[in-house]
Every structure is written in C-alpha cells, then in structure tokens.
Amino acid sequence: MRPRDLRWLVVLTVLAAVGALLGPRLWRRMPAPRTSTGTGRATAIAPDVYLLGPWGRTQTNAYLVRAGSSWTLVDAGWKGDGLRIQAAVRALLGPGADPSAILLTHVHPDHDGSAGELARAWGCPVFAHPAEVPFATGDFAAMGRYAGPLDRWLILPLMRVVGARRREAILAGSSLAGIVRPLPPAGAIPGMDGWEWIHTPGHTPGHVAYVRARDRVVISGDATLTLKVNAWSGLLRQEQGLSGPPWYTTWDQRAATDSIVAIADLEPSVLAGGHGLPMTGPGTAAAVRAFATRTMRDR
C-alpha cells in the first residue's frame, strides 16, 4: 500500500468509528458541505453553457445548457442544493422557464442529490447511463458489485449494520425510481441537438461526459476534474488544478485512467468538471493532454 493510501485509510477508519458512534448518516443521505463560496448566480463559460457553482468545500458544480429552444441541467448537486439551483435558473431564465431535462454524469450524492426534488418541481425526466440506473433506484446489490474504497470500508458496512428494513427505507428515500431514464444509445441526448454523451467509466461503471463537437466543450463530471481532490493540500486549500477522480470513491482506477485519455483525445477547448473552476482558453487541450500523459505513465 502506498503511503498516500495508508494516510487516507487512517482517515477513513476514523470516519468509520465516528459513523458507528453517531449512527447511519449514510453516504446517499449526507447534506452538502457548506462554505461561503455558494452563490445563486449562473456564470457563462461558453456560448449557451453556464456554470452553477462551485459550491461547498468540495467545489461541486452543476451546469445549465441551452440547445435550440430548450434548456437542460447537467448534474444536480448535493441533497439540499435544490433551492439555490432553482434560484440560479430563475435568475438566468426568468420565472417559469424551467429546464426540460436533467442529465447526470453519474450517480453519486454530490451530483444527483437534488435530482429528484428538481425533477418533481420542474416536471421533467432525469437521464443517466443505463449502468447508473440501478444505483439511482436504490439497488443495494449493485452498490456492492461496483463499490469503491470508501463504500467497502465505511458505507456498505454501515448499511449492513442497520438491517435490511431500515436500509431499504433509507434507499427508497433517495431513489429516483419512476423519474430516471436510461440515456439513448449511440450518444444521443434528448433535446440537446449538437451534443452527445460518451462513456467515461472508472469513477463509476456508467459515468459519462457530455460533449459539444462544434467547439469541443466537454462537461466531464468526475472523470477529469479541475480541483486537486487526490492531495491533502488540494482539498484543504481548495487548490485548482487537473486531477483524476477521487481514488477513494472510484470503482476502477485503470478504467478511470483510460477515460482521462479519452477526454484528452477530444482536445477540449473548455473542460467543465464536476468539481473546481472550469478550464477555458487556448491552452486547455494541451494541458489536458499533458495531464493524461502523466497519468498513464504513473499508473
């Protein structure tokens, strides 16, 4: 085990002990961490693409995208972020001009936490890769099959301790059953002409990125980030910089590295990750390529 992994293991072991004492404040029920960085504003990062965030200690992002006459929200923050997402949408679009759909890059509580609340408020569907749908609908067996380190060491043991009845009630409370739909095949995205989804697995089995080919805008979710989440200093100082997905919540590290390379191959002009400030400008593609090369060399 690498020293970095050992340090994280110690931290996660402490968290497990705290969790055992405090009871099952479980992963999918955790509220958003709060800092003073949250706003209700939408910031343009490319034509018809707006950043909502970054919010919280983890600098979590959502994005509002216009394609033709329709608007789509990409990712939905933590549980509890719904009101400020709605405020940002109203500030940009005006009252009553709601998004027609919510797209998820993946199903983790910092990205789908408010999806159900928003979908019900707007009367719209939620789309995710077919491999993510079992997680979105509370399939505990699927969570076990595709668990990352934090799941194996902390979340799943706690969920087993509480017993089947309580576990099912907890999962039902955050389920998107009846709301979530699988993304169509071949990269098609309902209501988003000019955009496509590409499969970028590793962080989760059904992780996707959303790409606009004409100007190479890439909404990469957690497949490639612009916040240094894999270093102590990055998390503590909220340090900007390219990063792979958090290793402690990543299902398959080798697949995650391949997905970083796939995103670099797109030569993004804008890299809009799930955490951290988006990268823009003429040096973006070269920076992402250099990062992918380093990541391949180090794996």
Buried (B, 14 or more C-beta within 10 A) or exposed (E): EEEEEEEBBEEBEEEBEEBEEEEBEBBBBBEBEEEEEBBBBBBEBBEBBBBBBBBBBBBBBBBBBBBEEBBBBBBBBBBBBBEBBBBBBBEBBEEEEBBBBBBBBBBBBBBBBBBBBBBEBBEBBBBBBEBBBBBBBBBBEBBEEBBBBBBEBBBBEBBEEBEEEEBBEBBEEBBBEEBBBBBEEEBEBBBBEBBBBBBBBBBBBBBBBBBBEEEBBBBBBBBBBBBBBBEEEBBEEBBBBBBBBBBBBBBBBEBBBBBBBBBBEBEBBBBBBBBBBBBBEEEBBEBBBEBBEEBEEEE
